[in-house]
Structures are given as C-alpha cells and as structure tokens.
Amino acid sequence: MDGVLIDTTLVRRLLTVQFPQWADLPLAPVPQSGMDNATFRLGDELSVRLPRYAHWAGQVAREHRWLPRLAPQLPLTVSEPLEIGEPGEGYPYPWSVYRWLDGETATTEALADPVRAGLDLAGFVNALKGIDATGGPGPEQSNAFRGVPMGDPRDSLAAEARVRPKLEALARTGTVDIDAVTEVWEAALAAPAWHKPPVWIHGDLATGNLLMRDGRLSAVIDFGTLAVADPAVDLQPAWMFLPPQGRDAFREAVDADDATWARARGWALAGSLPVPDDPFFQQNPARVTAALDHLEQVLEDHRRHG
C-alpha cells in the first residue's frame, strides 16, 4: 500500500487502541496474504485483515453487512466477521477482525474424492445463488466488477481492455496456442448474456479462498468480491481447481447451460494469462506454471464441448 507499511507493529497499535482485549494475543502475518488485503493471525481463534488500497476499502462494510445474513443458508463454513476497526495510527482505511477458520488451502492434488469435491462446491454455488438477492450490491470497483457481462467496458478481470493486450503479449512469447486461446475468448464474448435476474456470487472462488480438511472442502473465505451479478464467474474452479471427473460432476450439479459455461471459460481464461509484466506472476513464478495448466484445462474443455 502506498505510503503505509502494514506490519505487526501497526496492527498491534490498532488493536491496543481499538480492541485492547485482544492486544496482547500472539500476532503474525499469514504465510500467504492476498494482493488486496494483508492478513494476520491473532491468537488461536482470530485473524485481522486490512485492505492494502483505497479501492478495496468497501469490502469491509460489505462483508460485515452481508455475511451474517448469508452464512446460515450456506452448506460450507464461511468467513465470520466479528469487529470493524476504524482508520487510525497512520492507517487510512477500515479493517476487520474475523474468526479464524482451521483448514489447509485447497489443492487439486490433496482432494480425496474429486467428484465429491465437485458436488460439494456445486452445492455451495447453488445455495449462494438461491438466496434472496434483494438489495445486494452489484458489480462495482470495490468488488473488482466481478460478474459483469462479457464485453462490459468496466475494469474487471475480463474486460477487453485487459484481456486483448495480454493475448498479444502471450502471442509474442510463443508459450501457448494463441489461436486456440483466442477462439475460447471469442466464444465467451459471443455467448448469450445472463438473461435471468442477477444472483449472489462469491466472485473469487480461487483455491486460495477454499479450505479443506482431510481431503474434503470445509470452508470458503474472502468474500471481498461478493456481488449480485452473472453467476458464470463462480464456475471458474471447474478449470482452476477441479480435475476432469470433478469438473463434469460440478457442471451437472450447477446445471450450467452452454452459454453460461462459455462465459465461465472466458472468466477462467482471463485469470490464466501469465504475461511477463504482470506483478501477480512476477511475485511467484509457480503461478505461471499453474496458470498455464489452468489454461490447458480450459482449452481441452472447449475442444471437448465447444
């Protein structure tokens, strides 16, 4: 975050002033914080999360408002916000204290039963989109415009203004079949738009936001991109997490039509373009390998199903 160092010293000062009952608990950064928020474990039962940039600050109020209403209707455990912290001690944004959720970050390799995982994840997606969305937030900057229609000019992950330059950059590297990748992208753009009322979406069902215990999905975390929008964006784990047998079970269980599936492939593709100058991939070269694998899963699915 520009101008402010988010470290244990800052978080300890914020806790001392605003939540002194927790100020003496052990505090340490989690091994892998996200790019949007810095996260710290607080004692055995709590965590602290602080937005890194101004445009993510709206996530705090959104999670505190909506998660208590959504959680009782969902089949997997989800993030539980406990307190909202105020700006202070040189930190300019609201921040949160959450209940700590035990579990390991989900990986494809650790799945005990990929089909079961596909069904469990579908159950979560179906339950979420089935909740009354009256008054829910639409796509906006603070939820990264997740769930906007394909071709929408707003600055989402899947905006043409973002994807086209990445396709051109990848074409120069020669690392992917750029004609096949472009075909999938064009198919996503051409797919009919979501024609039903918008529904609740998580917006970022990446493996980093899925927890598992004993090889089975146990929790979904980080609802910062929560919105009421096109549900296609929540189908991305079909290629970015589930192996083929789990993917087939997932698609059948979510009952995705061809148009929704094509749009979902577009979202997955947009998040799997490891261009050399993208900070997300520069920070961790292993992400390049993972993205290329996800991209191949998308291409293979398109070859199979069109």
Phi, psi and chi 1 to 4 in degrees:
 res  aa     phi    psi   chi1   chi2   chi3   chi4
   1 MET       -  132.1 -175.7 -177.5   63.4      -
   2 ASP   -59.8  124.1  -66.4  -17.8      -      -
   3 GLY    81.9   -9.9      -      -      -      -
   4 VAL  -131.6  125.8  179.2      -      -      -
   5 LEU   -89.9  118.3  174.7   65.4      -      -
   6 ILE   -93.7  102.6  -55.3  177.9      -      -
   7 ASP  -138.0  179.9   59.5    8.5      -      -
   8 THR   -62.8  -31.1   54.2      -      -      -
   9 THR   -63.6  -46.3  -59.8      -      -      -
  10 LEU   -62.4  -48.6  170.6   63.2      -      -
  11 VAL   -62.0  -39.4  177.1      -      -      -
  12 ARG   -62.8  -40.5 -177.4   75.9   69.9 -171.0
  13 ARG   -63.9  -43.7  -68.5 -157.4  -48.3  -95.1
  14 LEU   -61.0  -42.9  -72.2  166.7      -      -
  15 LEU   -65.7  -42.5  -70.9  167.7      -      -
  16 THR   -59.6  -41.0  -61.6      -      -      -
  17 VAL   -78.2  -41.1  172.2      -      -      -
  18 GLN  -102.7  -32.5  -60.4 -174.5   35.8      -
  19 PHE  -135.6   67.9  -56.9  112.1      -      -
  20 PRO   -61.4  -20.9   19.9  -32.1      -      -
  21 GLN   -64.7  -18.6   69.7  -88.0   29.0      -
  22 TRP  -113.7    0.9  -64.3  -38.0      -      -
  23 ALA   -66.4  -24.5      -      -      -      -
  24 ASP   -96.6    2.0  -66.1  -31.9      -      -
  25 LEU   -72.6  152.1  -67.5  174.7      -      -
  26 PRO   -57.0  141.2  -23.7   33.8      -      -
  27 LEU  -137.7  130.4  179.2   70.7      -      -
  28 ALA  -155.1  144.8      -      -      -      -
  29 PRO   -65.1  144.9   22.3  -31.3      -      -
  30 VAL   -70.5  155.9  -61.0      -      -      -
  31 PRO   -57.0  -36.5  -26.1   34.6      -      -
  32 GLN  -133.8   94.9  -69.2 -173.5  -21.4      -
  33 SER   -78.5  154.7  -81.5      -      -      -
  34 GLY   -77.5  175.2      -      -      -      -
  35 MET   -79.3  -20.8  -62.9 -175.6   70.5      -
  36 ASP   -88.0  -34.4  -59.2  -12.0      -      -
  37 ASN  -136.0  149.8  -62.4  -86.2      -      -
  38 ALA   -96.9  131.8      -      -      -      -
  39 THR  -123.1  138.5  -56.4      -      -      -
  40 PHE  -130.4  141.2  -63.2   77.5      -      -
  41 ARG   -85.8  135.7 -174.4  161.9 -172.9  177.7
  42 LEU  -122.2  106.1  177.9   62.5      -      -
  43 GLY    64.2 -155.0      -      -      -      -
  44 ASP   -91.4  -18.9  -67.2  -29.7      -      -
  45 GLU  -121.6   -0.2  -61.6 -179.0   -5.5      -
  46 LEU  -132.3  162.1  -55.8  171.6      -      -
  47 SER  -140.5  158.4   65.9      -      -      -
  48 VAL  -123.6  134.3 -178.7      -      -      -
  49 ARG  -130.1  131.3 -153.5  160.3   76.5  117.8
  50 LEU  -130.1  124.0  -56.0   92.8      -      -
  51 PRO   -60.4  141.1  -22.1   33.3      -      -
  52 ARG   -85.2  -26.7  -62.5 -176.1 -171.7  -85.1
  53 TYR  -133.9  156.2  -59.2   97.5      -      -
  54 ALA   -59.3  -38.2      -      -      -      -
  55 HIS   -73.0   -7.2   55.1  -89.3      -      -
  56 TRP   -99.6   -4.2  -59.0  133.3      -      -
  57 ALA   -61.4  -29.7      -      -      -      -
  58 GLY   -65.8  -14.7      -      -      -      -
  59 GLN   -64.7  -30.2  -62.9 -179.0   -2.3      -
  60 VAL   -63.2  -55.9  174.5      -      -      -
  61 ALA   -63.2  -35.7      -      -      -      -
  62 ARG   -64.6  -45.4 -176.0  163.0   51.9 -111.5
  63 GLU   -64.8  -41.6  -71.7 -165.7  -32.0      -
  64 HIS   -67.7  -31.7  -80.2  -98.1      -      -
  65 ARG   -76.1  -45.9  176.2 -179.2  178.9 -176.3
  66 TRP   -98.1  -30.9  -69.0  106.2      -      -
  67 LEU   -62.2  -40.2  -82.7  175.3      -      -
  68 PRO   -60.8  -26.4  -25.8   36.7      -      -
  69 ARG   -82.8  -33.6  -54.9 -175.5 -168.7 -171.4
  70 LEU   -82.1  -38.6  -60.8  176.4      -      -
  71 ALA   -53.2  -44.9      -      -      -      -
  72 PRO   -64.8  -14.8  -21.1   34.5      -      -
  73 GLN  -103.2    8.0  -56.2  177.8   67.7      -
  74 LEU  -111.2  145.3  -63.2  171.4      -      -
  75 PRO   -82.3  -12.0   29.9  -35.5      -      -
  76 LEU  -114.5  150.2  -65.8  174.0      -      -
  77 THR   -61.7  141.6  -59.1      -      -      -
  78 VAL  -130.0  169.1  -61.8      -      -      -
  79 SER   -52.5  140.1  -55.2      -      -      -
  80 GLU  -121.0   99.2 -177.9 -176.9  -10.3      -
  81 PRO   -72.7  136.7   24.3  -30.1      -      -
  82 LEU  -109.3  -44.2  -59.3  175.9      -      -
  83 GLU  -143.8  148.8  -63.6  -74.7   -6.0      -
  84 ILE  -103.7  125.8  -65.2 -178.0      -      -
  85 GLY   -90.6  152.8      -      -      -      -
  86 GLU   -97.5  158.1  -60.8  -63.3  -32.9      -
  87 PRO   -55.8  146.2  -23.2   33.6      -      -
  88 GLY   171.0  169.0      -      -      -      -
  89 GLU    55.5   30.6  -55.9  -58.0  -53.1      -
  90 GLY    88.3   -3.8      -      -      -      -
  91 TYR   -96.6  127.3  178.5   75.1      -      -
  92 PRO   -94.9    1.1   32.0  -34.3      -      -
  93 TYR  -123.9  160.8  -48.1  126.9      -      -
  94 PRO   -65.6  157.8   23.5  -32.2      -      -
  95 TRP  -148.8  174.1   49.5  -77.2      -      -
  96 SER  -134.9  151.1  -65.1      -      -      -
  97 VAL  -112.4  131.9  179.1      -      -      -
  98 TYR  -123.6  160.7  -66.9   82.4      -      -
  99 ARG   -70.9  134.0 -176.2   84.0   59.0 -160.3
 100 TRP   -75.0  134.1  178.0  -96.6      -      -
 101 LEU  -108.7  123.4  -63.0 -179.6      -      -
 102 ASP   -72.6  152.7  -74.2  -36.5      -      -
 103 GLY   141.3  163.8      -      -      -      -
 104 GLU  -100.8  149.8  -60.5   79.4   43.4      -
 105 THR   -58.0  132.0  -60.2      -      -      -
 106 ALA   -66.6  139.8      -      -      -      -
 107 THR  -135.7  150.8   64.6      -      -      -
 108 THR   -61.0  -41.9  -54.7      -      -      -
 109 GLU   -64.7  -27.8  -63.4   74.9   19.4      -
 110 ALA   -87.9   -1.8      -      -      -      -
 111 LEU   -66.7  125.9  -70.6  175.2      -      -
 112 ALA   -72.9  -34.2      -      -      -      -
 113 ASP  -146.8   97.8 -177.5  -14.9      -      -
 114 PRO   -58.2  -36.1  -26.0   35.6      -      -
 115 VAL   -66.1  -44.0  171.6      -      -      -
 116 ARG   -59.2  -41.6 -179.7   74.1  -98.8  168.1
 117 ALA   -61.8  -42.4      -      -      -      -
 118 GLY   -61.4  -40.6      -      -      -      -
 119 LEU   -70.8  -39.7  -65.2  174.9      -      -
 120 ASP   -63.9  -42.9  -71.8  -16.6      -      -
 121 LEU   -67.9  -39.4 -168.8   55.1      -      -
 122 ALA   -62.4  -39.1      -      -      -      -
 123 GLY   -60.8  -38.6      -      -      -      -
 124 PHE   -66.7  -48.5  172.6   83.9      -      -
 125 VAL   -60.4  -44.7  170.1      -      -      -
 126 ASN   -64.4  -42.2  -72.8  -20.6      -      -
 127 ALA   -65.1  -42.3      -      -      -      -
 128 LEU   -62.8  -47.8 -179.2   60.5      -      -
 129 LYS   -73.6  -12.6   70.0 -177.9 -176.4 -178.4
 130 GLY   -87.3   -7.1      -      -      -      -
 131 ILE   -78.5  141.3  -62.0  172.2      -      -
 132 ASP   -52.4  121.1 -178.8    6.5      -      -
 133 ALA   -98.1   10.7      -      -      -      -
 134 THR   -56.2  126.0  -57.7      -      -      -
 135 GLY    81.9   -1.6      -      -      -      -
 136 GLY   -71.2  156.8      -      -      -      -
 137 PRO   -76.0  135.1   29.5  -35.4      -      -
 138 GLY   -80.1 -179.9      -      -      -      -
 139 PRO   -61.1  131.7  -23.9   35.3      -      -
 140 GLU  -152.1  176.8   56.8 -170.0   43.7      -
 141 GLN   -60.6  -40.3 -173.7  178.7   46.0      -
 142 SER   -72.0  -13.6   65.8      -      -      -
 143 ASN  -112.8   23.7   57.3   26.2      -      -
 144 ALA    61.6   23.9      -      -      -      -
 145 PHE    54.6   32.1  -62.2  108.8      -      -
 146 ARG   -65.9  137.8  -66.7  -63.1  167.9   94.4
 147 GLY    86.8    8.5      -      -      -      -
 148 VAL   -68.9  160.1  -64.8      -      -      -
 149 PRO   -62.4  150.7  -21.3   32.7      -      -
 150 MET   -59.3  134.9  -80.1  -71.1  138.8      -
 151 GLY    87.8   -4.8      -      -      -      -
 152 ASP   -64.5  136.1 -170.6  -73.9      -      -
 153 PRO   -76.2  -10.1   27.8  -35.5      -      -
 154 ARG   -63.8  157.0  -75.0  172.8  -73.3 -177.9
 155 ASP   -80.1   64.9 -170.9   28.4      -      -
 156 SER   -93.9  172.1   75.6      -      -      -
 157 LEU   -55.3  -33.5  173.8   71.1      -      -
 158 ALA  -100.9   17.6      -      -      -      -
 159 ALA   -69.2  140.2      -      -      -      -
 160 GLU   -53.9  -38.5  -82.7  -91.4   68.1      -
 161 ALA   -64.2  -21.5      -      -      -      -
 162 ARG   -92.4  -44.3  -75.6 -179.8  176.3  -92.3
 163 VAL   -72.9  -44.1  174.3      -      -      -
 164 ARG   -59.3  -47.0  -69.6  -66.7  179.6 -177.3
 165 PRO   -61.3  -33.8  -24.4   35.0      -      -
 166 LYS   -66.8  -40.4  -69.3 -178.9 -180.0 -178.3
 167 LEU   -61.7  -41.7  -66.8  178.5      -      -
 168 GLU   -65.2  -40.5  -66.3  168.8    3.4      -
 169 ALA   -66.3  -41.3      -      -      -      -
 170 LEU   -65.9  -35.7  -84.0 -178.6      -      -
 171 ALA   -59.1  -35.7      -      -      -      -
 172 ARG   -72.6  -25.0  -67.5 -168.9  -68.1  -89.5
 173 THR   -79.6  -26.6   68.9      -      -      -
 174 GLY    72.1   16.7      -      -      -      -
 175 THR   -86.2  -15.2   55.6      -      -      -
 176 VAL  -135.5  162.8  -60.5      -      -      -
 177 ASP   -79.2   91.6 -178.7  -13.8      -      -
 178 ILE   -66.2  -28.9 -162.9   62.9      -      -
 179 ASP   -65.6  -42.0  -69.9  -22.6      -      -
 180 ALA   -67.7  -40.0      -      -      -      -
 181 VAL   -63.4  -45.4  172.9      -      -      -
 182 THR   -63.0  -36.6  -58.4      -      -      -
 183 GLU   -61.1  -42.0 -178.8  179.6  -38.7      -
 184 VAL   -64.3  -42.2  173.0      -      -      -
 185 TRP   -64.0  -43.4  178.9 -117.8      -      -
 186 GLU   -64.4  -36.5  -63.4  -73.5   -2.3      -
 187 ALA   -64.9  -37.9      -      -      -      -
 188 ALA   -64.6  -42.4      -      -      -      -
 189 LEU   -65.3  -34.5  -68.0  174.5      -      -
 190 ALA   -82.3  -15.9      -      -      -      -
 191 ALA   -64.2  141.8      -      -      -      -
 192 PRO   -55.4  142.5  -26.1   35.6      -      -
 193 ALA   -71.2  162.0      -      -      -      -
 194 TRP   -61.3  121.5  179.4 -109.9      -      -
 195 HIS  -107.1    0.3   61.9  -81.5      -      -
 196 LYS   -97.6  172.4  -60.1  176.3 -176.0  178.0
 197 PRO   -58.1  145.7  -25.5   35.0      -      -
 198 PRO   -63.1  152.8   22.1  -31.9      -      -
 199 VAL  -128.5  167.7  -62.3      -      -      -
 200 TRP   -65.4  135.2  -78.8  110.2      -      -
 201 ILE  -130.3  148.6   60.3  166.1      -      -
 202 HIS   -74.0  -45.1  176.0  -79.3      -      -
 203 GLY    96.0  -19.8      -      -      -      -
 204 ASP  -151.9   64.9 -170.6   15.4      -      -
 205 LEU   -83.3   52.9  -70.2  176.6      -      -
 206 ALA   -77.7  162.7      -      -      -      -
 207 THR   -59.9  -30.6   52.7      -      -      -
 208 GLY   -65.2  -15.3      -      -      -      -
 209 ASN  -108.7   11.8  -65.5  -30.4      -      -
 210 LEU  -118.7  133.0  -57.6  175.0      -      -
 211 LEU  -111.9  151.3  -61.1 -178.6      -      -
 212 MET  -137.9  153.5   58.8 -165.2  -50.0      -
 213 ARG  -136.5  132.7  -57.7 -177.2   72.7  175.4
 214 ASP    54.1   38.1  -59.7  -39.0      -      -
 215 GLY    79.9    7.9      -      -      -      -
 216 ARG  -128.9  144.8 -175.8  166.2  178.1  177.3
 217 LEU   -58.3  136.2  -73.2  177.1      -      -
 218 SER  -127.1  -25.0   60.2      -      -      -
 219 ALA  -158.7  158.0      -      -      -      -
 220 VAL  -124.6  130.2  179.8      -      -      -
 221 ILE  -123.3  176.8   60.5  174.9      -      -
 222 ASP    55.4   83.7 -169.8   -7.9      -      -
 223 PHE   -98.6   29.1  -77.4   71.7      -      -
 224 GLY   -62.1  -27.8      -      -      -      -
 225 THR   -97.9   16.7   52.6      -      -      -
 226 LEU   -53.3  134.9 -176.5   72.1      -      -
 227 ALA  -158.8  172.5      -      -      -      -
 228 VAL  -113.5  112.6  173.6      -      -      -
 229 ALA  -166.5 -159.6      -      -      -      -
 230 ASP   -73.2  124.5  176.2    1.7      -      -
 231 PRO   -72.2   -6.0   28.1  -36.3      -      -
 232 ALA   -56.5  -34.8      -      -      -      -
 233 VAL   -62.4  -26.8   68.6      -      -      -
 234 ASP   -84.0    3.6  -87.6   -3.8      -      -
 235 LEU   -95.9    1.4  -53.7 -173.2      -      -
 236 GLN   -56.8  -33.7  -67.8 -178.3   78.8      -
 237 PRO   -60.0  -15.3  -17.5   27.2      -      -
 238 ALA   -54.7  -33.7      -      -      -      -
 239 TRP  -111.7  -21.9  -54.7  -82.8      -      -
 240 MET  -100.5    2.5  -55.7  176.7   79.4      -
 241 PHE  -146.7  -48.7  171.6   51.6      -      -
 242 LEU   -84.5  138.2  -63.5  169.4      -      -
 243 PRO   -74.2  171.1   26.9  -32.3      -      -
 244 PRO   -53.0  -42.7  -30.9   37.8      -      -
 245 GLN   -67.6  -36.3   61.7  -89.3   41.9      -
 246 GLY   -69.8  -35.2      -      -      -      -
 247 ARG   -63.3  -43.6 -178.0 -176.6  -49.1  137.4
 248 ASP   -62.9  -42.3  -68.3  -17.5      -      -
 249 ALA   -65.7  -38.6      -      -      -      -
 250 PHE   -63.0  -48.4  176.0   72.4      -      -
 251 ARG   -62.4  -42.6  179.3  174.9 -176.1  177.7
 252 GLU   -63.6  -39.9 -178.5  176.9   -3.4      -
 253 ALA   -72.3  -33.4      -      -      -      -
 254 VAL   -83.8   -9.6  -63.7      -      -      -
 255 ASP    56.6   47.8 -165.7   25.1      -      -
 256 ALA   -79.6  127.3      -      -      -      -
 257 ASP   -76.2  171.8   57.8   36.0      -      -
 258 ASP   -60.8  -37.9  -70.2  -14.9      -      -
 259 ALA   -67.1  -44.7      -      -      -      -
 260 THR   -64.2  -40.2  -58.5      -      -      -
 261 TRP   -64.3  -40.0 -160.3 -113.9      -      -
 262 ALA   -65.4  -41.9      -      -      -      -
 263 ARG   -64.9  -38.6  -63.8 -167.3  -52.3  -84.3
 264 ALA   -63.2  -40.5      -      -      -      -
 265 ARG   -60.5  -36.5  -82.7 -163.9  -61.8 -112.5
 266 GLY   -61.4  -44.3      -      -      -      -
 267 TRP   -62.8  -44.2  -80.1  100.2      -      -
 268 ALA   -63.4  -41.1      -      -      -      -
 269 LEU   -62.0  -45.6 -179.5  148.4      -      -
 270 ALA   -59.5  -30.2      -      -      -      -
 271 GLY   -91.6    5.3      -      -      -      -
 272 SER  -126.9   38.1  -55.9      -      -      -
 273 LEU  -114.1   89.3  -59.4  174.5      -      -
 274 PRO   -79.5   73.4   30.7  -34.9      -      -
 275 VAL   -74.7  147.7  -66.2      -      -      -
 276 PRO   -60.4  -29.5  -24.5   34.0      -      -
 277 ASP   -96.7   11.4   60.9  -11.7      -      -
 278 ASP   -83.4  119.1 -171.3  -32.7      -      -
 279 PRO   -56.8  -32.6  -23.7   33.6      -      -
 280 PHE   -58.1  -41.5  177.0   78.8      -      -
 281 PHE   -85.3  -28.6  -64.8  106.2      -      -
 282 GLN   -64.6  -35.6  -71.2  176.6  -27.0      -
 283 GLN   -68.6  -25.9  -69.4  175.6    7.8      -
 284 ASN  -149.9   99.5 -173.5  -12.5      -      -
 285 PRO   -57.9  -24.6  -25.0   34.3      -      -
 286 ALA   -63.1  -24.6      -      -      -      -
 287 ARG   -66.9  -29.2  -69.5  171.6  175.3  165.5
 288 VAL   -64.6  -47.3  175.2      -      -      -
 289 THR   -59.7  -44.3  -57.9      -      -      -
 290 ALA   -63.9  -42.0      -      -      -      -
 291 ALA   -64.6  -40.9      -      -      -      -
 292 LEU   -64.7  -35.9  -68.9  173.9      -      -
 293 ASP   -67.1  -43.8  178.5   66.2      -      -
 294 HIS   -60.0  -41.7  -61.2  157.0      -      -
 295 LEU   -62.6  -40.7 -162.6   54.9      -      -
 296 GLU   -65.2  -36.8  179.7   52.9   37.9      -
 297 GLN   -62.7  -41.0  -62.4  -60.6  -42.5      -
 298 VAL   -63.1  -45.8  169.9      -      -      -
 299 LEU   -64.7  -41.7  -64.6  179.4      -      -
 300 GLU   -65.0  -39.6  176.5   58.1   27.0      -
 301 ASP   -64.8  -39.7 -174.1   69.7      -      -
 302 HIS   -65.3  -38.8 -179.1   69.6      -      -
 303 ARG   -63.9  -37.1  -72.7 -169.3  -73.0  -95.8
 304 ARG   -74.7  -41.3  -74.8  179.4   57.9 -158.5
 305 HIS  -115.1  -12.1  -58.5  -67.9      -      -
 306 GLY    73.5      -      -      -      -      -
